Amino acid sequence: MIVGIGVDVVDVARFEKTLERSPGLRARLFTEGERILAVQSLAARFAAKEAVAKALGAPPGLAHLDAEVRTGEYGRPELHVSGRVAEVAAALGVTRWHVSLTHDGGVAVAYVIAEG
């Protein structure tokens, strides 16, 4: 059963300028494993974090660091949640996440499905 669906779009150039303007933002938004990635990949991961919040109904208290996109087998993105995101997901009955990322033409897009 689908518990929630979230999608988000990020303008990569605008996102890059925001990261340059706010040096501490990278540490507030991304886990250590994510921070080393190229800006296009960071933009896609930021979109995924926003899409996770939408899939959960955007409850208060979610933190960007509580959702991490890792690269799985064959380059497939995998979502790992912790903290408040994991707590809300468990309360909603989410048992599996599906995530798809893309970046092209100056935008990054993420699509997230929370399945229970």
C-alpha positions as CSV (number, residue, x, y, z in Angstrom):
1,M,0.0,0.0,0.0
2,I,1.3,3.5,-0.8
3,V,1.4,5.6,2.3
4,G,2.7,8.8,0.5
5,I,4.3,10.2,-2.6
6,G,6.6,13.2,-2.8
7,V,8.3,15.0,-5.6
8,D,10.5,18.1,-5.7
9,V,12.4,20.1,-8.3
10,V,15.6,22.1,-7.6
11,D,17.2,24.7,-9.9
12,V,20.9,23.5,-9.8
13,A,22.5,27.0,-10.5
14,R,20.4,28.7,-7.8
15,F,21.2,25.9,-5.4
16,E,24.9,26.2,-6.1
17,K,24.8,29.9,-5.4
18,T,22.9,29.3,-2.2
19,L,25.6,26.8,-1.0
20,E,28.3,29.3,-1.9
21,R,26.6,32.1,-0.1
22,S,26.0,30.0,3.1
23,P,29.1,27.9,3.8
24,G,27.5,26.1,6.8
25,L,24.5,25.1,4.8
26,R,26.2,22.0,3.3
27,A,26.7,20.6,6.9
28,R,23.1,21.3,7.9
29,L,21.6,19.7,4.9
30,F,23.8,16.8,4.0
31,T,25.4,13.8,5.8
32,E,29.1,13.4,5.8
33,G,28.8,10.8,3.0
34,E,26.7,13.2,0.8
35,R,28.8,16.4,1.3
36,I,31.6,15.3,-1.0
37,L,29.3,14.9,-4.1
38,A,29.1,17.3,-7.1
39,V,26.5,20.1,-6.9
40,Q,24.2,18.4,-9.3
41,S,24.0,15.3,-7.1
42,L,23.6,17.5,-4.0
43,A,20.7,19.3,-5.6
44,A,19.1,15.9,-6.5
45,R,19.6,14.7,-2.9
46,F,18.1,18.0,-1.5
47,A,15.1,17.4,-3.7
48,A,14.8,13.9,-2.3
49,K,14.9,15.1,1.2
50,E,12.1,17.6,0.4
51,A,10.2,14.8,-1.4
52,V,10.5,12.6,1.7
53,A,8.9,15.4,3.8
54,K,6.0,15.7,1.3
55,A,5.5,11.9,1.2
56,L,5.1,12.0,5.0
57,G,2.7,14.9,5.0
58,A,5.3,17.5,6.0
59,P,4.9,17.0,9.8
60,P,6.9,19.4,12.1
61,G,10.3,18.5,13.4
62,L,11.8,16.8,10.3
63,A,15.5,17.4,9.8
64,H,17.3,17.1,6.4
65,L,20.1,15.1,8.1
66,D,17.5,12.4,9.0
67,A,17.1,11.4,5.4
68,E,20.2,10.2,3.5
69,V,20.4,9.1,-0.1
70,R,23.1,6.5,-0.6
71,T,24.2,4.8,-3.8
72,G,23.3,1.2,-3.9
73,E,24.1,-1.7,-6.2
74,Y,24.3,-0.7,-9.8
75,G,24.2,3.0,-8.9
76,R,20.6,2.8,-7.7
77,P,19.7,5.5,-5.1
78,E,18.6,4.1,-1.7
79,L,17.0,6.1,1.0
80,H,18.1,5.7,4.6
81,V,16.1,7.4,7.4
82,S,16.8,8.1,11.0
83,G,15.6,10.3,13.9
84,R,12.3,12.1,13.5
85,V,11.9,11.0,9.9
86,A,12.1,7.3,10.9
87,E,9.8,8.0,13.8
88,V,7.1,9.5,11.7
89,A,7.5,6.9,8.9
90,A,7.1,4.1,11.5
91,A,4.0,5.8,12.9
92,L,2.5,5.9,9.4
93,G,3.4,2.3,8.7
94,V,6.1,2.9,6.1
95,T,8.2,-0.2,5.6
96,R,9.9,0.5,2.3
97,W,11.1,3.6,0.4
98,H,11.4,4.0,-3.4
99,V,13.5,7.0,-4.7
100,S,14.4,8.1,-8.1
101,L,16.7,11.0,-8.9
102,T,17.7,12.9,-12.0
103,H,19.5,16.1,-13.0
104,D,19.5,17.5,-16.5
105,G,18.9,20.8,-18.2
106,G,19.8,22.8,-15.1
107,V,17.3,21.1,-12.8
108,A,17.4,18.2,-10.4
109,V,14.2,16.2,-9.6
110,A,13.5,13.6,-7.0
111,Y,10.5,11.3,-6.7
112,V,9.9,9.4,-3.5
113,I,7.3,6.8,-2.7
114,A,6.7,5.7,0.9
115,E,5.2,2.1,1.0
116,G,3.7,0.4,3.9
